[in-house]
């Protein structure tokens, strides 16, 4: 694993003041940050975001925890090999190799959006390495046949959508504002747009909505494997205004899968609750981690 302070100028240092590290996995150059010490929290992003999504969580939690966040190949500062497929199974394989290469143990996984099924797949393969889950606005089953998601997949995964995603960066420019309750600052939006500066760089974003239905076999296997980790303690941190992954529909199904859970609803937050309510989410994580590990519930003094 190598560290590298040289980063593209579009990375806002004041918002993302972390050391960049890199590891090569199956020909992909994987970027990650590894900040702080203590119990490990592994943060996994979805689409069309990268580890920048968790910047406020890492900054606030690194005083008490080891905070690790990586970018999937083709996202953020990670570079994909020419043969990389950008399917959900490919991303899960990279994260699995990452966990093994860094020899991570007693990990608390935090996954939102596609980060949930990607991380949970790794956990079901290596349950001995995971001690807790934090899930926000995610799922763990096939979406095929569910009208709500069938419509979304066909709208975002068709060739017309692909044209706008690849030629106008539409997934970032539309979905992030649509998925947040508060106006996203221009500097923040630029940080989300920048990794996808070219038409070719935007292809991985288009793969994810197509995977909503194409990953049926992968998701069936995941759902079948969840009982391996069903007793693991879970904190649900859920954006209550999410129109895609809904508090009244998807969340109860996950709660039934993981009976040992605590739930915090972020009432004013949408899908990207990391942008809408980071302070409230961090407080919930601190309290839950403290209750599990007999740690003091400390709030860092940021001056």
Backbone bond lengths (Angstrom), bond angles and torsions (degrees), N, CA, C in turn:
res aa  C-N    CA-C-N  psi(-1)  N-CA   C-N-CA  omega(-1)  CA-C   N-CA-C  phi
1 X - - - 1.432 - - 1.529 109.99 -
2 X 1.297 116.31 130.71 1.452 120.54 -178.30 1.517 109.96 -118.54
3 X 1.343 116.61 148.88 1.454 121.42 174.69 1.518 108.46 -104.38
4 X 1.333 115.10 157.87 1.458 119.87 -175.25 1.521 108.04 -154.69
5 X 1.315 116.70 116.04 1.459 119.97 179.42 1.516 111.41 -83.90
6 X 1.332 117.79 -16.12 1.449 120.54 179.38 1.517 110.86 -78.19
7 X 1.321 116.79 119.60 1.459 121.33 -177.98 1.520 108.74 -133.93
8 X 1.329 117.95 161.81 1.462 120.05 177.12 1.531 110.99 -59.15
9 X 1.309 117.75 149.70 1.468 120.53 -177.66 1.520 113.50 -65.78
10 X 1.324 117.40 -16.12 1.462 118.75 -179.60 1.521 113.53 -78.71
11 X 1.320 118.57 -8.28 1.463 120.49 176.37 1.528 108.49 -78.05
12 X 1.334 119.03 115.68 1.474 120.82 -177.05 1.532 110.90 -75.28
13 X 1.328 115.93 104.04 1.466 121.08 -173.71 1.519 112.22 -59.49
14 X 1.325 117.23 -32.92 1.461 119.40 -178.08 1.538 111.82 -71.18
15 X 1.320 116.76 -24.37 1.463 120.50 179.24 1.524 112.72 -97.93
16 X 1.312 116.83 -21.67 1.455 122.38 -175.83 1.537 108.03 -132.36
17 X 1.345 116.14 67.63 1.474 120.72 -171.44 1.526 112.34 -88.05
18 X 1.305 117.20 49.83 1.459 122.23 -173.98 1.520 110.58 -117.21
19 X 1.302 115.89 151.67 1.463 120.70 176.47 1.522 109.55 -74.49
20 X 1.309 116.21 130.12 1.465 120.81 177.24 1.517 110.09 -85.14
21 X 1.313 115.57 135.18 1.452 122.41 178.19 1.522 108.29 -126.06
22 X 1.321 116.34 157.93 1.462 120.15 -176.66 1.519 110.36 -139.66
23 X 1.319 114.76 146.46 1.452 121.90 173.52 1.531 106.82 -142.24
24 X 1.314 116.91 144.53 1.465 120.85 179.05 1.527 109.45 -97.21
25 X 1.328 115.80 125.81 1.464 122.44 -179.94 1.518 108.45 -129.66
26 X 1.308 116.57 114.53 1.468 122.35 178.24 1.528 111.91 51.65
27 X 1.323 116.22 40.92 1.456 121.10 177.75 1.512 114.57 83.81
28 X 1.328 118.28 -2.71 1.460 122.36 177.35 1.526 109.87 -97.56
29 X 1.327 116.70 135.01 1.467 120.93 177.44 1.527 108.30 -91.08
30 X 1.322 115.42 105.50 1.458 121.95 -172.29 1.520 110.54 -95.50
31 X 1.317 114.64 123.35 1.466 120.96 176.14 1.528 109.52 -92.45
32 X 1.339 115.08 140.08 1.457 119.25 174.49 1.514 110.30 -153.15
33 X 1.313 115.86 163.36 1.460 122.11 171.83 1.515 107.74 -117.92
34 X 1.320 115.72 148.67 1.465 122.84 -177.11 1.524 105.98 -141.66
35 X 1.322 116.71 95.45 1.460 122.89 -170.70 1.521 111.34 -120.03
36 X 1.332 116.06 140.62 1.448 121.44 174.43 1.514 113.34 81.80
37 X 1.315 115.28 -175.99 1.463 121.93 178.98 1.517 108.92 -144.76
38 X 1.333 114.60 160.31 1.454 120.45 -176.96 1.514 109.62 120.53
39 X 1.321 118.80 -162.51 1.461 121.60 177.14 1.528 111.07 -55.63
40 X 1.314 116.97 140.12 1.467 121.74 -172.71 1.522 111.56 -86.82
41 X 1.342 114.98 132.04 1.462 122.13 169.86 1.523 106.79 -117.80
42 X 1.323 116.06 124.42 1.462 122.33 178.75 1.523 108.61 -105.37
43 X 1.334 116.68 116.85 1.459 122.56 -176.16 1.528 110.08 -98.35
44 X 1.329 116.48 127.26 1.459 121.43 179.41 1.523 110.01 -121.90
45 X 1.318 115.61 128.54 1.458 122.27 -177.00 1.517 111.12 -90.49
46 X 1.337 114.88 175.53 1.456 121.46 175.37 1.509 110.56 -118.43
47 X 1.315 115.98 -140.35 1.467 122.62 -176.73 1.525 109.32 -118.21
48 X 1.326 120.28 133.01 1.465 129.72 7.02 1.528 111.06 -107.97
49 X 1.315 116.78 49.57 1.456 120.92 -172.05 1.525 111.22 -104.54
50 X 1.323 116.09 -173.19 1.459 123.18 175.13 1.514 107.33 -151.35
51 X 1.312 118.81 -170.81 1.465 120.68 -174.86 1.523 113.20 -59.69
52 X 1.316 117.56 -18.48 1.469 122.45 174.23 1.526 110.82 -55.34
53 X 1.322 118.10 -28.74 1.453 122.98 179.41 1.521 111.40 -55.97
54 X 1.340 117.51 -32.01 1.463 122.61 -174.59 1.531 112.83 -101.11
55 X 1.325 117.25 16.69 1.468 119.94 -174.40 1.529 112.39 -57.43
56 X 1.328 117.84 -42.68 1.463 120.43 -178.40 1.524 111.21 -70.32
57 X 1.316 117.43 -34.83 1.463 121.92 178.14 1.533 109.75 -64.92
58 X 1.318 115.82 -46.91 1.469 120.23 -178.33 1.525 110.65 -64.36
59 X 1.329 116.52 -45.63 1.466 120.42 -178.96 1.522 111.69 -60.95
60 X 1.328 117.29 -36.69 1.460 120.75 -176.47 1.525 113.78 -86.80
61 X 1.312 117.75 -23.08 1.461 120.39 -174.21 1.530 113.95 -102.30
62 X 1.319 118.17 -13.57 1.465 119.41 -172.94 1.523 113.08 -69.97
63 X 1.329 118.28 -10.94 1.464 119.69 175.86 1.524 111.55 -71.00
64 X 1.354 116.32 -22.73 1.457 120.47 -176.10 1.524 114.37 -123.04
65 X 1.338 116.64 -13.47 1.452 120.36 -173.73 1.530 111.02 -137.15
66 X 1.316 114.98 155.39 1.461 120.59 169.96 1.524 107.22 -85.31
67 X 1.314 116.24 112.81 1.462 122.30 -174.31 1.521 109.96 -105.42
68 X 1.333 116.28 116.11 1.457 122.10 -178.90 1.527 108.57 -118.62
69 X 1.312 115.89 130.91 1.470 120.46 176.69 1.516 108.32 -141.32
70 X 1.332 116.29 130.31 1.460 120.64 179.87 1.514 110.04 -117.80
71 X 1.329 115.11 164.49 1.462 122.95 174.27 1.517 108.25 -108.39
72 X 1.326 117.62 132.72 1.459 119.95 175.08 1.526 110.14 -65.39
73 X 1.316 118.43 154.43 1.473 120.30 177.24 1.532 111.33 -53.25
74 X 1.328 115.12 129.17 1.455 120.41 -178.90 1.517 113.59 89.92
75 X 1.332 117.60 -2.10 1.458 122.71 178.73 1.528 109.36 -119.63
76 X 1.328 116.26 148.77 1.450 120.34 177.30 1.510 112.27 56.97
77 X 1.323 115.56 -124.67 1.461 121.50 -177.77 1.531 112.26 -103.34
78 X 1.326 117.27 10.03 1.466 120.64 177.70 1.522 110.75 -90.53
79 X 1.327 115.43 139.89 1.468 121.62 -179.94 1.521 109.55 -107.64
80 X 1.325 115.77 131.42 1.462 121.13 179.20 1.521 110.24 -90.13
81 X 1.319 115.39 146.43 1.457 120.18 173.70 1.521 109.51 -70.81
82 X 1.324 117.37 163.47 1.463 121.02 -179.05 1.520 112.24 -62.51
83 X 1.314 117.65 -27.20 1.464 121.07 -176.42 1.528 112.94 -93.31
84 X 1.319 116.87 -0.87 1.468 119.40 -175.16 1.521 110.99 -68.39
85 X 1.343 117.05 135.96 1.451 121.02 -172.64 1.512 116.20 -89.48
86 X 1.342 118.18 -21.10 1.469 123.55 -179.83 1.520 113.33 63.28
87 X 1.336 117.33 21.94 1.456 121.25 173.60 1.527 108.78 -85.13
88 X 1.327 116.22 161.63 1.453 119.19 -179.59 1.520 111.13 -60.25
89 X 1.322 117.66 -36.05 1.468 120.96 177.51 1.524 111.20 -64.78
90 X 1.331 116.92 -35.00 1.466 120.68 177.79 1.529 110.49 -65.89
91 X 1.340 116.39 -44.43 1.462 120.05 179.67 1.533 110.86 -64.05
92 X 1.332 116.74 -40.20 1.460 119.81 178.97 1.530 110.93 -63.31
93 X 1.331 116.71 -38.30 1.467 120.41 178.81 1.524 111.04 -64.87
94 X 1.330 117.21 -38.69 1.470 121.14 177.88 1.523 110.34 -65.75
95 X 1.329 117.41 -45.44 1.465 119.95 179.91 1.524 110.70 -64.63
96 X 1.318 117.15 -38.77 1.461 120.18 177.15 1.528 110.81 -60.26
97 X 1.325 117.04 -46.61 1.455 120.92 179.67 1.537 110.80 -64.36
98 X 1.327 115.56 -37.32 1.465 121.25 178.07 1.528 110.70 -60.91
99 X 1.326 117.10 -47.78 1.464 121.49 179.64 1.523 110.62 -61.00
100 X 1.318 117.13 -41.11 1.463 120.65 -179.13 1.520 111.47 -72.10
101 X 1.332 117.18 -42.28 1.461 120.14 -178.64 1.523 111.94 -64.54
102 X 1.336 117.42 -37.30 1.459 121.01 177.93 1.522 111.85 -85.35
103 X 1.338 115.95 -2.87 1.460 122.95 179.94 1.532 110.76 51.92
104 X 1.325 115.44 49.12 1.466 120.40 -179.55 1.521 109.73 -75.11
105 X 1.325 115.30 139.44 1.456 121.05 -175.83 1.528 108.89 -141.03
106 X 1.320 116.38 153.93 1.466 122.36 -179.41 1.537 110.30 50.25
107 X 1.316 115.01 48.66 1.463 121.95 -173.82 1.518 110.41 -86.91
108 X 1.330 115.67 138.82 1.455 121.27 165.05 1.524 106.51 -99.99
109 X 1.307 115.84 117.62 1.458 121.93 -178.01 1.515 109.63 -90.19
110 X 1.334 116.75 130.75 1.466 120.62 170.45 1.519 107.93 -115.16
111 X 1.343 116.42 119.41 1.454 121.00 -179.28 1.512 111.45 -133.36
112 X 1.320 115.92 135.09 1.465 123.18 176.70 1.524 108.15 -130.48
113 X 1.346 116.25 148.19 1.455 120.52 -179.50 1.543 107.14 57.90
114 X 1.336 118.95 -135.04 1.461 121.00 -179.89 1.536 112.58 -64.82
115 X 1.328 117.39 -16.48 1.462 119.21 176.93 1.515 113.00 -62.33
116 X 1.356 116.63 -24.91 1.455 120.10 177.62 1.515 112.44 -66.46
117 X 1.338 118.96 -62.02 1.470 118.74 -179.88 1.517 113.99 -64.08
118 X 1.330 118.04 -32.57 1.468 120.08 178.24 1.522 109.96 -64.35
119 X 1.327 116.32 -51.58 1.461 119.65 -178.87 1.507 113.13 -68.51
120 X 1.316 116.92 -38.84 1.459 120.32 -178.93 1.522 111.27 -65.93
121 X 1.332 116.96 -33.43 1.461 120.23 174.94 1.525 110.58 -59.81
122 X 1.325 116.33 -44.66 1.466 120.16 178.91 1.527 110.34 -63.19
123 X 1.330 115.71 -41.40 1.464 119.81 -178.38 1.525 111.75 -64.95
124 X 1.327 117.80 -38.12 1.472 119.00 178.71 1.521 111.62 -68.99
125 X 1.329 117.13 -25.60 1.460 120.52 177.18 1.525 111.89 -80.63
126 X 1.337 116.91 -26.88 1.467 122.16 -177.06 1.523 109.82 -136.44
127 X 1.323 117.94 61.81 1.474 119.90 -174.69 1.521 113.71 -61.54
128 X 1.330 116.86 -25.21 1.463 120.06 -179.13 1.532 112.53 -67.62
129 X 1.316 117.87 -14.81 1.463 121.42 -177.67 1.531 113.35 -96.10
130 X 1.330 118.12 -4.60 1.460 120.87 -173.75 1.525 110.57 -122.07
131 X 1.343 115.12 129.24 1.461 120.55 -178.25 1.507 114.45 -111.54
132 X 1.332 117.89 -8.38 1.456 120.27 -179.32 1.510 110.57 -169.06
133 X 1.321 115.94 157.56 1.467 122.32 177.80 1.524 109.93 -128.77
134 X 1.319 114.97 140.89 1.461 121.95 169.26 1.519 105.91 -120.96
135 X 1.314 116.66 114.86 1.457 120.65 -177.40 1.515 110.35 -117.38
136 X 1.312 115.25 136.88 1.451 120.56 176.19 1.511 111.15 -136.36
137 X 1.316 117.87 121.21 1.461 123.09 173.52 1.532 111.24 47.84
138 X 1.320 114.12 67.97 1.451 121.77 -177.21 1.517 109.31 -146.67
139 X 1.324 117.38 -169.22 1.464 122.36 -178.63 1.522 108.80 -158.33
140 X 1.358 115.98 171.67 1.475 119.84 -176.65 1.519 110.90 -150.07
141 X 1.317 118.07 41.59 1.465 122.80 -178.75 1.523 108.60 -155.07
142 X 1.338 117.94 164.76 1.469 119.94 177.37 1.530 110.89 -66.08
143 X 1.317 115.44 143.90 1.465 120.76 -179.90 1.524 111.81 -98.80
144 X 1.303 116.93 -4.59 1.467 121.75 -179.85 1.523 110.30 -60.59
145 X 1.315 116.26 133.62 1.449 121.09 178.77 1.511 114.57 87.05
146 X 1.326 117.73 -6.61 1.468 121.60 176.31 1.526 107.04 -94.70
147 X 1.323 116.72 111.43 1.461 121.58 -169.51 1.519 112.62 -52.61
148 X 1.311 116.88 -44.43 1.463 122.55 -178.84 1.528 111.50 -52.26
149 X 1.331 116.07 -43.14 1.460 120.62 -177.36 1.519 112.56 -88.73
150 X 1.309 117.22 -29.83 1.469 119.70 174.39 1.525 109.80 -58.38
151 X 1.332 116.46 -44.98 1.470 120.47 179.55 1.526 110.13 -63.18
152 X 1.330 116.73 -46.93 1.469 120.45 -179.08 1.522 111.32 -60.74
153 X 1.330 116.33 -43.42 1.461 120.37 -178.49 1.521 111.25 -64.12
154 X 1.316 116.75 -40.94 1.468 119.76 -178.13 1.526 111.52 -74.38
155 X 1.321 117.28 -29.16 1.466 120.07 177.12 1.524 111.62 -73.30
156 X 1.337 116.67 -42.43 1.459 120.76 -173.67 1.525 113.38 -94.13
157 X 1.333 116.70 -16.20 1.454 119.01 -176.06 1.511 114.71 -103.76
158 X 1.343 117.42 1.14 1.465 118.70 -179.01 1.526 111.22 -82.12
159 X 1.317 116.33 175.33 1.470 120.50 -174.63 1.530 112.33 -69.35
160 X 1.328 116.97 -31.69 1.467 118.91 177.67 1.527 109.95 -65.15
161 X 1.344 116.16 -47.11 1.460 119.72 176.38 1.525 110.82 -60.92
162 X 1.338 115.76 -40.66 1.460 119.42 178.05 1.510 112.32 -59.71
163 X 1.335 116.61 -38.30 1.467 120.69 177.88 1.523 110.33 -59.68
164 X 1.352 116.94 -47.51 1.464 120.27 -177.01 1.524 111.73 -73.20
165 X 1.317 116.91 -34.33 1.458 119.46 176.66 1.517 110.70 -63.86
166 X 1.345 116.69 -45.34 1.462 120.38 -174.30 1.528 112.93 -81.43
167 X 1.320 117.89 -25.02 1.458 119.70 -177.09 1.524 114.21 -102.70
168 X 1.329 117.36 -20.12 1.462 119.53 -177.30 1.522 113.35 -131.25
169 X 1.339 117.32 12.93 1.473 121.00 -179.49 1.535 110.84 52.58
170 X 1.340 115.66 38.63 1.458 120.67 -171.19 1.525 113.35 -65.55
171 X 1.328 118.05 -30.36 1.463 117.89 -177.07 1.521 110.50 -64.98
172 X 1.317 117.30 -41.41 1.464 120.29 176.37 1.521 110.18 -70.44
173 X 1.329 115.97 -50.01 1.463 120.39 -171.91 1.521 113.48 -67.02
174 X 1.330 117.33 -23.91 1.463 120.87 -179.85 1.526 111.83 -102.71
175 X 1.336 117.43 -49.02 1.454 120.02 -168.81 1.523 113.53 -74.06
176 X 1.324 118.68 -34.25 1.466 118.17 179.31 1.526 111.15 -69.31
177 X 1.338 120.59 -48.51 1.477 118.19 174.46 1.526 112.60 -60.78
178 X 1.342 117.50 -38.23 1.457 120.45 179.82 1.529 111.48 -68.01
179 X 1.326 116.56 -29.53 1.460 121.22 -176.78 1.512 114.70 -94.42
180 X 1.330 117.98 11.12 1.462 121.91 177.26 1.525 109.41 -126.65
181 X 1.326 115.49 144.96 1.461 120.71 179.28 1.512 111.83 -85.96
182 X 1.321 116.91 -23.66 1.461 122.16 179.85 1.523 109.01 -106.37
183 X 1.321 116.42 153.99 1.459 120.18 177.91 1.521 109.59 -67.56
184 X 1.313 116.00 127.65 1.457 120.38 -179.07 1.524 109.09 -81.79
185 X 1.319 115.58 129.35 1.459 121.96 -179.13 1.525 110.71 -58.03
186 X 1.336 116.55 147.55 1.466 121.19 -178.46 1.528 112.08 -59.08
187 X 1.331 116.66 -38.95 1.468 119.75 179.76 1.526 110.19 -63.95
188 X 1.307 116.55 -39.74 1.462 121.17 178.81 1.527 110.50 -67.39
189 X 1.326 116.90 -44.90 1.467 119.53 178.07 1.522 111.01 -60.65
190 X 1.327 117.20 -40.14 1.464 120.21 178.56 1.526 111.27 -62.11
191 X 1.338 116.15 -35.84 1.468 119.62 179.06 1.526 111.28 -69.44
192 X 1.315 117.73 -29.41 1.459 120.45 175.61 1.527 111.49 -78.48
193 X 1.324 117.35 -33.44 1.468 120.43 -179.43 1.531 112.61 -74.08
194 X 1.326 116.40 -37.35 1.459 121.40 -165.62 1.525 115.34 -58.83
195 X 1.346 120.54 -37.85 1.466 117.84 179.50 1.526 113.32 -64.08
196 X 1.326 116.27 -16.24 1.464 121.38 -176.05 1.528 109.63 -115.14
197 X 1.317 115.38 51.61 1.464 121.07 -171.95 1.521 113.47 -76.99
198 X 1.330 117.15 -19.20 1.462 119.97 -177.26 1.519 110.24 -121.92
199 X 1.312 114.68 164.95 1.467 120.19 -179.94 1.526 111.30 -60.08
200 X 1.328 116.87 -44.86 1.462 120.24 -179.27 1.527 111.64 -65.65
201 X 1.340 116.26 -35.16 1.462 120.12 -178.67 1.522 112.14 -67.44
202 X 1.332 117.51 -17.70 1.470 121.09 -176.79 1.525 113.24 -89.27
203 X 1.319 117.14 -8.06 1.462 119.27 -178.38 1.521 112.89 -58.03
204 X 1.353 120.77 -42.08 1.466 119.44 -179.58 1.527 113.34 -59.35
205 X 1.336 117.54 -31.81 1.463 119.64 177.53 1.521 111.38 -64.03
206 X 1.335 116.54 -37.70 1.458 120.70 -178.51 1.524 111.52 -73.10
207 X 1.317 117.12 -26.56 1.462 119.85 179.08 1.529 111.30 -63.60
208 X 1.324 117.31 -37.75 1.462 119.54 -176.06 1.529 113.29 -61.87
209 X 1.336 121.14 -50.38 1.475 117.56 177.86 1.521 113.22 -62.51
210 X 1.326 117.70 -31.64 1.468 119.61 175.52 1.530 110.93 -67.94
211 X 1.330 115.91 -30.14 1.460 120.69 179.23 1.527 112.83 -72.87
212 X 1.322 118.37 -14.54 1.461 119.90 177.74 1.522 111.09 -52.72
213 X 1.332 116.64 -38.43 1.463 121.00 179.02 1.528 112.37 -105.95
214 X 1.322 117.39 -33.87 1.465 120.25 -176.42 1.527 113.18 -70.12
215 X 1.325 116.84 -18.78 1.471 119.98 -177.93 1.529 112.27 -90.17
216 X 1.314 117.98 21.09 1.470 121.13 -174.49 1.528 112.48 -53.99
217 X 1.332 117.45 -47.64 1.468 119.74 -178.75 1.524 110.48 -63.53
218 X 1.322 116.89 -43.71 1.469 121.64 179.00 1.530 110.29 -58.71
219 X 1.344 116.76 -46.27 1.460 121.00 -176.82 1.529 112.15 -72.10
220 X 1.323 117.56 -32.27 1.469 120.01 174.26 1.527 110.28 -62.54
221 X 1.315 115.42 -42.08 1.467 119.56 178.78 1.535 110.41 -64.38
222 X 1.318 116.16 -41.75 1.461 119.55 178.93 1.528 110.43 -61.54
223 X 1.326 117.05 -48.38 1.461 120.09 -179.22 1.528 110.93 -58.68
224 X 1.311 116.40 -39.73 1.464 120.42 179.60 1.525 111.89 -67.68
225 X 1.342 116.59 -28.93 1.463 121.09 -176.90 1.525 113.70 -89.11
226 X 1.321 118.33 -12.37 1.465 121.09 -177.81 1.524 113.01 -54.88
227 X 1.351 120.71 -37.21 1.467 118.82 179.18 1.528 114.62 -54.29
228 X 1.325 117.92 -21.35 1.470 120.32 177.74 1.527 111.90 -62.95
229 X 1.351 116.36 -26.64 1.469 120.43 -176.38 1.525 111.41 -125.80
230 X 1.319 117.76 16.30 1.461 121.39 -174.13 1.523 113.55 -64.63
231 X 1.341 117.65 -22.01 1.466 120.66 -179.18 1.522 113.11 -90.08
232 X 1.322 117.49 -2.61 1.463 121.00 179.75 1.531 109.23 -67.87
233 X 1.338 118.25 136.99 1.469 120.47 178.14 1.532 110.88 -61.79
234 X 1.319 116.24 137.52 1.460 122.20 -176.57 1.521 110.08 -129.85
235 X 1.322 114.94 137.15 1.461 122.38 168.01 1.517 107.68 -111.49
236 X 1.320 116.66 121.61 1.458 121.09 172.32 1.521 108.69 -95.94
237 X 1.327 115.54 121.53 1.466 122.04 174.39 1.518 105.20 -116.58
238 X 1.308 117.24 108.19 1.461 120.87 -163.31 1.524 111.72 -124.62
239 X 1.324 116.05 125.38 1.459 120.71 172.18 1.511 109.91 -70.25
240 X 1.329 117.30 112.34 1.450 121.59 -171.47 1.512 115.53 -70.89
241 X 1.333 117.04 -15.27 1.463 120.09 -178.27 1.524 112.71 -105.30
242 X 1.310 116.91 17.99 1.462 121.00 179.27 1.528 109.40 -69.31
243 X 1.330 116.58 124.31 1.465 120.58 179.42 1.528 111.90 -82.86
244 X 1.331 117.39 -16.48 1.461 121.33 -176.00 1.523 111.52 -94.30
245 X 1.313 117.34 -58.59 1.459 122.93 179.89 1.526 106.74 -107.42
246 X 1.325 115.60 102.40 1.449 122.30 -160.24 1.527 113.54 -95.73
247 X 1.328 114.58 144.16 1.462 121.10 179.82 1.519 111.82 -59.42
248 X 1.323 118.26 -36.24 1.464 121.78 -174.01 1.534 113.48 -89.67
249 X 1.321 117.67 -7.86 1.463 119.72 -174.84 1.531 111.25 -121.82
250 X 1.335 116.50 -66.96 1.467 119.50 -175.72 1.528 111.99 -71.79
251 X 1.332 117.82 -39.94 1.465 119.60 -178.21 1.529 112.69 -60.19
252 X 1.345 120.49 -48.36 1.479 118.31 178.71 1.525 113.77 -59.31
253 X 1.316 116.88 -33.76 1.463 118.84 178.90 1.528 110.21 -65.86
254 X 1.319 117.05 -41.16 1.466 119.98 176.69 1.519 111.07 -66.63
255 X 1.317 116.91 -39.41 1.468 120.01 179.73 1.522 111.24 -61.11
256 X 1.321 116.97 -35.95 1.467 119.83 177.60 1.526 111.33 -68.76
257 X 1.329 116.14 -30.63 1.465 119.94 179.94 1.520 111.67 -73.56
258 X 1.345 116.47 -28.72 1.471 121.64 -176.73 1.532 108.56 -126.84
259 X 1.326 117.32 84.82 1.473 120.06 -174.07 1.525 114.19 -65.41
260 X 1.336 118.11 -24.98 1.463 121.57 -179.05 1.531 108.97 -88.15
261 X 1.336 115.71 72.55 1.464 118.45 -172.69 1.526 112.44 -132.84
262 X 1.317 112.72 160.89 1.459 122.89 168.45 1.528 106.44 -127.04
263 X 1.314 117.40 142.75 1.459 120.60 -175.37 1.523 110.94 -125.12
264 X 1.322 114.92 133.35 1.458 122.53 174.03 1.524 107.54 -123.30
265 X 1.327 116.90 119.92 1.455 122.06 177.50 1.523 108.75 -96.61
266 X 1.316 115.54 122.67 1.464 121.95 175.49 1.527 106.48 -91.46
267 X 1.326 115.93 92.33 1.462 121.89 -166.51 1.523 113.66 -57.73
268 X 1.317 117.59 -39.98 1.459 119.81 -175.44 1.510 114.48 -89.31
269 X 1.326 117.35 -1.82 1.465 121.36 -172.65 1.519 111.54 -95.23
270 X 1.325 115.69 150.95 1.453 122.36 175.77 1.535 110.11 -102.79
271 X 1.322 116.35 -149.40 1.469 121.36 -174.04 1.526 112.19 -61.06
272 X 1.323 116.70 -46.10 1.462 120.46 179.78 1.529 108.90 -92.33
273 X 1.318 114.88 69.93 1.464 120.50 -177.99 1.528 111.35 -64.56
274 X 1.332 116.49 -19.39 1.468 119.75 177.05 1.526 111.21 -62.24
275 X 1.317 117.04 -28.05 1.464 121.46 175.92 1.535 111.57 -87.87
276 X 1.317 116.86 -35.29 1.460 121.03 -173.95 1.523 113.81 -80.69
277 X 1.327 117.74 -38.71 1.466 120.06 -172.32 1.522 111.82 -144.58
278 X 1.332 118.78 55.00 1.469 119.31 -176.42 1.521 113.27 -64.67
279 X 1.331 118.22 -39.74 1.468 120.23 -177.00 1.526 111.07 -64.91
280 X 1.327 117.01 -42.82 1.458 120.43 179.28 1.524 110.73 -65.89
281 X 1.316 116.98 -40.40 1.461 120.45 178.87 1.524 110.76 -64.04
282 X 1.324 117.02 -43.02 1.467 120.95 -179.90 1.523 110.57 -63.76
283 X 1.312 118.03 -41.72 1.469 120.24 177.44 1.523 110.94 -59.16
284 X 1.308 116.11 -40.95 1.467 120.34 179.39 1.520 111.12 -64.87
285 X 1.323 116.40 -41.25 1.468 120.47 179.32 1.517 110.42 -64.83
286 X 1.322 117.55 -44.73 1.466 120.63 179.26 1.526 111.14 -58.72
287 X 1.323 116.08 -47.29 1.462 119.94 -177.49 1.524 111.24 -64.14
288 X 1.324 116.26 -42.12 1.458 119.83 -179.32 1.527 111.61 -68.21
289 X 1.325 116.78 -44.22 1.463 119.92 177.92 1.523 110.82 -61.81
290 X 1.339 117.05 -39.36 1.461 120.67 179.07 1.522 111.11 -64.39
291 X 1.328 116.59 -39.83 1.471 119.71 -179.27 1.521 111.60 -67.40
292 X 1.324 117.24 -29.93 1.459 121.54 -179.83 1.516 112.31 -79.81
293 X 1.317 117.24 -31.49 1.462 121.00 -168.38 1.522 113.54 -120.04
294 X 1.316 117.59 9.70 1.462 121.49 -178.56 1.526 111.80 56.22
295 X 1.325 114.70 40.34 1.460 120.30 177.83 1.513 109.86 -96.75
296 X 1.339 118.12 151.98 1.456 119.19 172.94 1.520 110.79 -68.36
297 X 1.324 116.71 143.99 1.447 121.37 176.96 1.520 107.76 -85.73
298 X 1.328 115.96 89.54 1.461 120.90 -176.16 1.511 110.83 -100.41
299 X 1.311 115.74 147.14 1.462 122.07 175.28 1.510 107.37 -116.89
300 X 1.333 119.11 118.79 1.462 121.38 -175.96 1.520 111.85 -64.17
301 X 1.298 115.96 147.47 1.455 121.81 175.26 1.511 107.86 -93.60
302 X 1.350 115.66 109.45 1.460 120.19 -179.57 1.530 112.38 -93.06
303 X 1.302 116.01 10.02 1.457 119.82 177.06 1.494 111.77 76.31
